[in-house]
């Protein structure tokens, strides 16, 4: 990793994330952790010749992306039991550190968590911020909050297993306030609340509201009083309406919308964000058979209908000016870590976004979600120097972002974390120094 006081990236095709035209032969002047100037090559004649130059060779340059629906503490699990019962907090943390490295290597310099096991998110965020571990700028979520019988309250009562790491159960407004205070005490930045269910959970199906409006209102009021951003799982129109009435900031899924839900979202479009996480369903159809979810099984559970409805809902939200963000619920067995850019393809092929609109959503708009003082998401003077160099043209073929060999350079805060260009120092985040595969396996086994 290189931490230069100043450097000049030259001869790049610069997409700055603001939806302006690409600069065909441009440069970016980085000083410390910020961008000092962005523009065409002829605007940098005054830069001292002693400032190191890195020649990008005409490659595509863009802001670092933000993964808007991430689960660093999930480790490609195939069941709720895997997350809650089959792995210790210690092993989960090891996996999360590894996932953070992977996410940064893929060109995601920021991420918004949509749920954490234990307080792993907080620990990993702190490790990243202190330089102990490489990873994206991370907005850390606390444990999920839900009522009895809610989506991830999976274990039968007779087992008496409790909910140690996956969720905090709370019924009635004052219990809800108490667990949100607990999340704040743990050091989290956000709270995720389940407002309805999921097709795989018979005790809480989509459209079956998990909370009353009074409980949802209490959750948001307490969270906002404690300066927490409030996220929710809301698949149905009724859940989205409940979320809008309560004042949630980020809506996960929004698969089904009616006129009232859409209008409430349109009215609040300047403050809310939506993450459809469509790759949950796409990944199930592509990879689910090996985990017992054949197409026939998935169809019987309503997932095909849900995908059709989601495509229609996203079209309506896009037309209403609502910020819809890529982020595919990665961290499950059918949505494995490292495949984040597949959701960019979903936006183009399923939602009808152009590649340019998709990249703007993944950079500028998703950057507004995580915020970080308004300093991420675009390549502009005064913003953090979070920069990705691509050997290809994602404005023509968005799938190039899935080829790690094409992600040649990843810079976060002016530090080069990955670089395979002929020009500049060479770093490879994929090398994973310090622990062989066998050693890692032994460490994880001992932790479990």
C-alpha positions as CSV (number, residue, x, y, z in Angstrom):
1,X,0.0,0.0,0.0
2,X,1.4,3.4,-1.0
3,X,0.6,6.5,0.9
4,X,2.0,9.4,-1.1
5,X,1.6,13.0,0.0
6,X,0.9,14.0,-3.6
7,X,0.5,12.2,-6.9
8,X,-0.9,12.9,-10.4
9,X,-2.9,10.3,-12.3
10,X,-2.5,11.1,-16.0
11,X,-4.0,10.1,-19.3
12,X,-7.2,8.5,-18.1
13,X,-10.7,8.5,-19.5
14,X,-12.4,10.1,-16.5
15,X,-16.0,9.5,-15.5
16,X,-16.5,11.7,-12.5
17,X,-19.9,10.3,-11.3
18,X,-21.7,13.6,-11.7
19,X,-23.4,12.4,-14.9
20,X,-21.3,14.8,-17.0
21,X,-19.5,13.7,-20.1
22,X,-16.4,11.6,-19.8
23,X,-13.1,13.5,-20.1
24,X,-11.3,11.7,-22.9
25,X,-7.8,12.5,-21.8
26,X,-7.8,13.7,-18.2
27,X,-5.9,13.8,-15.0
28,X,-6.5,13.7,-11.3
29,X,-4.2,15.5,-8.8
30,X,-4.3,13.9,-5.4
31,X,-2.9,15.5,-2.3
32,X,-3.1,13.6,1.0
33,X,-6.4,11.8,1.2
34,X,-8.3,14.3,-1.1
35,X,-8.6,15.2,-4.7
36,X,-7.1,18.6,-5.4
37,X,-8.1,18.9,-9.1
38,X,-9.8,16.9,-11.9
39,X,-9.8,18.0,-15.5
40,X,-8.3,17.6,-19.0
41,X,-4.5,17.1,-19.3
42,X,-3.9,20.7,-20.4
43,X,-5.1,21.9,-17.0
44,X,-2.1,20.4,-15.1
45,X,0.9,22.2,-16.7
46,X,1.5,24.0,-13.4
47,X,2.0,20.8,-11.3
48,X,5.5,20.6,-10.0
49,X,7.6,18.0,-11.9
50,X,8.5,16.4,-8.7
51,X,5.0,15.2,-8.1
52,X,4.9,11.5,-8.9
53,X,3.0,10.6,-12.1
54,X,1.1,7.4,-12.7
55,X,0.3,6.9,-16.4
56,X,-3.2,5.3,-16.8
57,X,-2.6,4.6,-20.4
58,X,-6.1,5.8,-21.5
59,X,-7.9,3.5,-19.1
60,X,-11.4,4.2,-17.7
61,X,-11.3,6.1,-14.3
62,X,-14.3,6.3,-12.0
63,X,-15.2,7.0,-8.4
64,X,-14.9,4.1,-6.0
65,X,-18.3,2.4,-5.8
66,X,-20.5,2.0,-2.7
67,X,-22.1,-1.4,-2.0
68,X,-25.5,-0.3,-0.6
69,X,-26.8,-3.5,0.8
70,X,-23.9,-5.4,2.3
71,X,-23.3,-8.0,5.0
72,X,-19.6,-8.2,5.7
73,X,-20.3,-10.5,8.7
74,X,-22.2,-13.0,6.5
75,X,-20.0,-15.7,5.2
76,X,-21.8,-17.2,2.2
77,X,-24.2,-19.0,4.5
78,X,-27.0,-21.2,3.2
79,X,-29.4,-21.0,6.2
80,X,-30.3,-18.8,9.2
81,X,-28.8,-21.5,11.4
82,X,-25.4,-21.0,9.7
83,X,-25.5,-17.3,10.7
84,X,-26.9,-17.7,14.2
85,X,-25.9,-21.0,15.6
86,X,-23.3,-22.7,13.4
87,X,-20.4,-20.2,13.7
88,X,-18.9,-18.4,16.7
89,X,-18.5,-14.7,16.9
90,X,-14.7,-15.1,16.7
91,X,-14.9,-17.1,13.4
92,X,-17.5,-14.7,12.0
93,X,-15.1,-11.8,12.7
94,X,-12.3,-13.5,10.8
95,X,-14.6,-14.0,7.8
96,X,-15.8,-10.4,8.0
97,X,-12.2,-9.1,7.8
98,X,-11.6,-11.3,4.8
99,X,-14.8,-10.1,3.2
100,X,-13.8,-6.4,3.7
101,X,-10.6,-7.0,1.9
102,X,-12.5,-8.7,-1.0
103,X,-14.9,-5.8,-1.3
104,X,-12.2,-3.2,-1.5
105,X,-10.4,-5.3,-4.1
106,X,-13.6,-5.3,-6.3
107,X,-13.6,-1.5,-6.4
108,X,-16.0,-0.8,-3.6
109,X,-14.4,1.9,-1.5
110,X,-17.5,2.4,0.6
111,X,-20.3,0.1,1.9
112,X,-23.5,0.4,3.8
113,X,-24.3,-2.5,6.1
114,X,-27.8,-4.0,6.1
115,X,-27.4,-6.1,9.2
116,X,-24.6,-7.5,11.4
117,X,-24.0,-10.6,13.5
118,X,-23.1,-9.7,17.1
119,X,-21.1,-6.4,17.1
120,X,-18.9,-7.6,14.3
121,X,-19.7,-4.7,12.0
122,X,-18.5,-2.2,14.7
123,X,-15.2,-4.1,15.2
124,X,-14.5,-4.4,11.5
125,X,-15.3,-0.8,10.9
126,X,-12.9,0.3,13.7
127,X,-10.2,-2.0,12.3
128,X,-10.6,-0.5,8.8
129,X,-10.6,3.1,10.2
130,X,-7.5,2.5,12.3
131,X,-5.6,0.9,9.4
132,X,-5.4,-2.6,11.0
133,X,-7.3,-4.2,8.1
134,X,-7.9,-3.1,4.5
135,X,-11.6,-2.5,3.6
136,X,-14.1,0.0,2.4
137,X,-15.3,3.0,4.4
138,X,-18.0,1.2,6.3
139,X,-21.3,2.3,7.8
140,X,-21.7,-0.3,10.5
141,X,-25.1,-1.8,11.4
142,X,-26.1,-3.3,14.7
143,X,-27.9,-6.6,15.2
144,X,-31.3,-6.9,13.5
145,X,-34.4,-5.7,15.4
146,X,-37.7,-7.6,15.1
147,X,-40.7,-8.8,17.0
148,X,-41.4,-12.3,18.2
149,X,-42.1,-14.5,15.2
150,X,-40.4,-12.0,12.9
151,X,-38.4,-13.1,9.9
152,X,-35.2,-14.2,11.5
153,X,-36.8,-15.5,14.7
154,X,-36.2,-19.0,13.2
155,X,-35.9,-21.4,16.1
156,X,-38.9,-23.2,17.6
157,X,-39.7,-22.2,21.2
158,X,-39.2,-25.7,22.5
159,X,-35.5,-25.6,21.6
160,X,-35.0,-22.6,23.9
161,X,-32.0,-21.4,21.9
162,X,-32.6,-17.7,22.1
163,X,-31.1,-15.3,19.5
164,X,-27.5,-14.8,20.5
165,X,-25.9,-13.2,17.5
166,X,-28.4,-12.6,14.8
167,X,-31.1,-10.4,16.2
168,X,-32.6,-8.6,19.1
169,X,-36.2,-9.5,19.8
170,X,-38.5,-6.7,21.0
171,X,-42.2,-6.5,21.4
172,X,-44.1,-3.3,22.3
173,X,-42.8,0.2,21.8
174,X,-40.7,0.4,25.0
175,X,-39.0,-2.9,24.3
176,X,-38.2,-1.6,20.8
177,X,-36.7,1.6,22.3
178,X,-34.6,-0.5,24.7
179,X,-33.0,-2.7,22.1
180,X,-32.3,0.3,19.8
181,X,-30.5,2.0,22.8
182,X,-28.5,-1.3,23.1
183,X,-27.5,-1.1,19.4
184,X,-26.4,2.5,20.0
185,X,-24.4,1.5,23.0
186,X,-22.6,-1.1,20.9
187,X,-21.3,1.7,18.7
188,X,-23.3,1.0,15.5
189,X,-24.1,3.7,13.0
190,X,-27.4,2.2,11.8
191,X,-30.3,-0.1,12.9
192,X,-32.2,-2.5,10.7
193,X,-35.8,-3.3,11.6
194,X,-37.8,-6.1,10.0
195,X,-41.3,-4.8,9.1
196,X,-42.4,-7.9,7.2
197,X,-41.1,-11.3,6.2
198,X,-39.7,-13.5,3.5
199,X,-40.9,-16.4,1.4
200,X,-38.6,-18.9,3.1
201,X,-39.9,-18.1,6.6
202,X,-43.4,-19.7,7.1
203,X,-43.9,-17.8,10.4
204,X,-43.5,-14.4,8.7
205,X,-44.3,-14.3,5.0
206,X,-44.0,-11.3,2.7
207,X,-46.9,-9.0,3.4
208,X,-47.4,-10.2,7.0
209,X,-46.4,-7.2,9.0
210,X,-44.1,-8.0,11.9
211,X,-44.7,-4.8,13.8
212,X,-47.6,-2.4,14.5
213,X,-47.4,1.2,13.3
214,X,-46.9,2.2,17.0
215,X,-43.8,-0.1,17.3
216,X,-42.4,1.1,14.0
217,X,-42.9,4.8,15.0
218,X,-41.1,4.1,18.3
219,X,-38.2,2.5,16.5
220,X,-37.6,5.4,14.2
221,X,-38.1,8.0,16.9
222,X,-35.6,6.4,19.2
223,X,-33.1,5.8,16.5
224,X,-33.2,9.3,15.2
225,X,-33.0,10.7,18.8
226,X,-29.8,8.7,19.0
227,X,-28.4,9.9,15.6
228,X,-28.8,6.4,14.1
229,X,-29.8,5.9,10.5
230,X,-32.9,3.7,10.3
231,X,-33.0,0.9,7.8
232,X,-35.9,-1.6,7.3
233,X,-36.7,-4.8,5.5
234,X,-40.0,-4.1,3.7
235,X,-41.1,-6.3,0.8
236,X,-44.8,-5.5,0.7
237,X,-46.7,-2.4,-0.1
238,X,-48.1,-2.3,3.4
239,X,-44.7,-2.6,4.9
240,X,-43.4,0.3,2.7
241,X,-46.4,2.4,3.8
242,X,-45.6,1.7,7.4
243,X,-42.0,2.6,6.8
244,X,-42.8,5.9,5.2
245,X,-45.3,6.8,7.9
246,X,-42.6,6.1,10.6
247,X,-39.8,7.9,8.8
248,X,-37.3,5.2,7.9
249,X,-34.3,6.4,5.9
250,X,-33.5,3.4,3.8
251,X,-36.0,0.8,2.4
252,X,-34.7,-2.7,1.7
253,X,-36.4,-4.5,-1.2
254,X,-39.8,-2.7,-1.8
255,X,-40.8,-5.5,-4.1
256,X,-44.5,-4.8,-4.2
257,X,-45.9,-1.3,-4.4
258,X,-49.4,0.1,-4.6
259,X,-50.3,3.7,-5.4
260,X,-50.2,4.9,-1.8
261,X,-46.8,3.4,-1.2
262,X,-45.3,4.9,-4.3
263,X,-46.8,8.3,-3.7
264,X,-45.5,8.4,-0.1
265,X,-42.0,7.5,-1.4
266,X,-42.2,10.1,-4.1
267,X,-43.1,12.8,-1.6
268,X,-40.1,11.8,0.5
269,X,-37.7,11.1,-2.4
270,X,-35.2,13.7,-1.4
271,X,-34.4,12.0,1.9
272,X,-34.9,8.3,1.3
273,X,-33.0,5.5,-0.5
274,X,-34.2,2.2,-1.8
275,X,-32.1,-1.0,-2.2
276,X,-34.1,-3.6,-4.1
277,X,-31.4,-6.3,-3.6
278,X,-32.8,-8.2,-6.6
279,X,-29.7,-10.5,-6.7
280,X,-31.2,-12.3,-3.7
281,X,-33.8,-13.8,-6.2
282,X,-31.5,-13.9,-9.2
283,X,-28.8,-15.7,-7.3
284,X,-31.4,-18.2,-6.0
285,X,-32.5,-19.0,-9.5
286,X,-28.9,-19.3,-10.8
287,X,-27.3,-21.1,-7.8
288,X,-30.1,-22.3,-5.5
289,X,-30.5,-25.9,-6.9
290,X,-27.3,-27.0,-5.2
291,X,-28.8,-25.8,-1.9
292,X,-32.2,-27.5,-2.4
293,X,-34.0,-24.6,-4.1
294,X,-34.9,-25.9,-7.6
295,X,-36.8,-23.6,-10.0
296,X,-40.0,-25.5,-9.2
297,X,-39.5,-25.0,-5.5
298,X,-38.8,-21.3,-5.9
299,X,-41.8,-20.8,-8.2
300,X,-44.0,-22.4,-5.6
301,X,-42.7,-20.0,-3.0
302,X,-43.6,-17.0,-5.2
303,X,-40.1,-15.9,-6.1
304,X,-40.8,-15.6,-9.9
305,X,-43.8,-13.4,-9.2
306,X,-41.7,-11.4,-6.8
307,X,-39.0,-10.7,-9.4
308,X,-41.7,-9.6,-12.0
309,X,-43.2,-7.3,-9.4
310,X,-39.8,-5.9,-8.4
311,X,-39.0,-5.0,-12.0
312,X,-42.3,-3.1,-12.2
313,X,-41.8,-1.4,-8.9
314,X,-38.2,-0.3,-9.7
315,X,-39.5,1.2,-13.0
316,X,-42.1,3.2,-11.1
317,X,-39.6,4.4,-8.5
318,X,-37.1,5.4,-11.2
319,X,-39.8,7.4,-13.0
320,X,-40.7,9.1,-9.7
321,X,-37.2,10.2,-9.1
322,X,-36.5,7.9,-6.1
323,X,-32.9,7.0,-5.6
324,X,-32.7,3.2,-6.2
325,X,-29.3,1.8,-5.4
326,X,-27.4,-1.4,-6.5
327,X,-26.6,-3.8,-3.7
328,X,-27.5,-7.4,-4.0
329,X,-27.8,-8.8,-0.4
330,X,-24.3,-10.4,-0.8
331,X,-23.0,-12.8,1.8
332,X,-25.3,-15.8,1.3
333,X,-24.4,-19.0,-0.5
334,X,-26.2,-18.0,-3.7
335,X,-24.9,-14.4,-3.5
336,X,-21.3,-14.9,-2.5
337,X,-18.9,-12.2,-1.6
338,X,-16.8,-11.0,-4.5
339,X,-19.6,-11.0,-7.0
340,X,-21.0,-7.6,-6.0
341,X,-20.8,-6.1,-9.5
342,X,-23.3,-8.6,-10.8
343,X,-26.0,-6.4,-9.4
344,X,-24.8,-3.6,-11.8
345,X,-25.7,-6.1,-14.6
346,X,-29.1,-6.7,-13.0
347,X,-29.8,-2.9,-13.1
348,X,-29.1,-2.8,-16.8
349,X,-30.6,-6.1,-18.0
350,X,-33.6,-6.3,-15.6
351,X,-34.4,-2.7,-14.5
352,X,-33.7,-1.0,-17.8
353,X,-31.0,1.4,-16.5
354,X,-28.4,2.5,-18.9
355,X,-24.8,1.6,-17.9
356,X,-24.2,5.3,-17.2
357,X,-27.3,5.5,-15.0
358,X,-26.2,2.4,-13.2
359,X,-22.7,3.8,-12.5
360,X,-24.2,7.1,-11.2
361,X,-26.4,5.1,-8.9
362,X,-23.5,3.0,-7.6
363,X,-21.2,6.0,-7.1
364,X,-22.9,9.4,-6.7
365,X,-26.3,8.3,-5.3
366,X,-24.9,5.4,-3.1
367,X,-22.2,7.8,-1.9
368,X,-25.0,10.1,-0.7
369,X,-26.4,7.2,1.2
370,X,-23.2,6.6,3.2
371,X,-22.4,10.3,3.2
372,X,-19.0,10.5,5.0
373,X,-19.4,14.3,5.2
374,X,-20.4,14.5,1.5
375,X,-16.9,13.5,0.4
376,X,-17.6,10.3,-1.4
377,X,-19.3,9.2,-4.6
378,X,-17.8,11.6,-7.2
379,X,-14.4,12.7,-8.5
380,X,-14.3,16.4,-7.6
381,X,-12.0,18.8,-5.8
382,X,-12.3,18.4,-2.1
383,X,-13.7,14.9,-2.2
384,X,-11.9,11.9,-0.8
385,X,-9.5,10.4,-3.4
386,X,-11.5,7.2,-3.7
387,X,-10.6,6.1,-7.3
388,X,-11.0,3.0,-9.4
389,X,-9.2,2.4,-12.7
390,X,-10.7,-0.1,-15.2
391,X,-9.1,-1.7,-18.2
392,X,-12.3,-1.6,-20.3
393,X,-15.4,0.6,-20.8
394,X,-18.3,-0.1,-18.4
395,X,-20.3,2.6,-20.1
396,X,-20.4,0.2,-23.1
397,X,-20.3,-3.2,-21.3
398,X,-21.2,-3.0,-17.6
399,X,-20.2,-6.7,-17.1
400,X,-16.5,-5.6,-17.3
401,X,-16.8,-4.6,-13.7
402,X,-17.2,-8.3,-12.8
403,X,-13.7,-9.2,-14.2
404,X,-11.2,-8.5,-11.4
405,X,-8.3,-8.6,-13.8
406,X,-9.9,-5.5,-15.4
407,X,-10.0,-3.7,-12.1
408,X,-6.4,-2.6,-12.3
409,X,-6.2,0.1,-9.6
410,X,-8.0,0.8,-6.4
411,X,-7.2,3.9,-4.4
412,X,-9.0,4.9,-1.1
413,X,-8.2,8.1,0.6
414,X,-5.2,8.7,-1.6
415,X,-3.7,5.3,-0.6
416,X,-3.1,2.8,-3.4
417,X,-4.4,-0.5,-2.1
418,X,-4.3,-2.4,-5.4
419,X,-2.4,-1.6,-8.6
420,X,-1.3,-3.8,-11.5
421,X,-0.6,-1.1,-14.0
422,X,2.8,-1.0,-15.6
423,X,3.1,2.5,-14.2
424,X,3.2,3.1,-10.4
425,X,3.9,0.8,-7.4
426,X,2.4,-2.7,-7.6
427,X,0.1,-4.0,-4.9
428,X,-2.3,-6.9,-5.0
429,X,-5.1,-7.1,-2.4
430,X,-5.8,-10.6,-3.6
431,X,-2.5,-11.9,-2.4
432,X,-3.7,-12.1,1.2
433,X,-0.2,-11.9,2.9
434,X,0.6,-13.5,6.2
435,X,-1.7,-16.5,6.1
436,X,-1.8,-19.5,3.7
437,X,-5.0,-21.2,2.8
438,X,-4.2,-24.1,5.1
439,X,-3.3,-21.8,8.0
440,X,-6.5,-19.9,7.5
441,X,-8.5,-23.1,7.6
442,X,-6.9,-24.2,10.8
443,X,-7.5,-20.8,12.5
444,X,-11.2,-20.9,11.5
445,X,-11.6,-24.4,12.7
446,X,-10.0,-23.6,16.1
447,X,-12.3,-20.5,16.4
448,X,-15.3,-22.6,15.8
